[in-house]
Structure formats: C-alpha cells, structure tokens
Amino acid sequence: MNIIVYRPETEEDQKDLEKKAAMVHSQAVLQCLKQLSCPIYQKQAIWKEINPDTNKG
C-alpha cells in the first residue's frame, strides 16, 4: 500500500491542521466515554483528568 502525505506549507496551515487533529481526537475520546457503563459523574471526572483545560473558567 502506498500512502502520499502532503504537509501544510505555511505555519498558519500547520496550526489549522493541529486544531483539526485535536478536535478529532477529542471527539473520539468523548465517544469512548459515552460508551462506558459507569455513572455520569465518573465520566465527567475522567474527562476532567484527561482534559484539564475544561476545568478553567
């Protein structure tokens, strides 16, 4: 299998790609959390532990 990867050419495009990758990763983590068979408060605690930026504000 051959895979061709194109890197962003500008710093702005690189930042945009990083944001998009972070969003996809967060969505995947949230989907996994939703599938856990534990109470919502435990899911929230897990989310806060792995995503400390949501604790601010």
Number of C-alpha atoms within 10 A of each C-alpha: 2 4 5 5 6 6 9 12 8 9 9 10 12 13 12 13 14 12 12 12 12 12 12 12 12 14 12 12 13 13 11 11 17 12 9 11 9 10 8 12 9 13 18 11 11 12 17 13 12 10 11 9 9 10 9 5 4
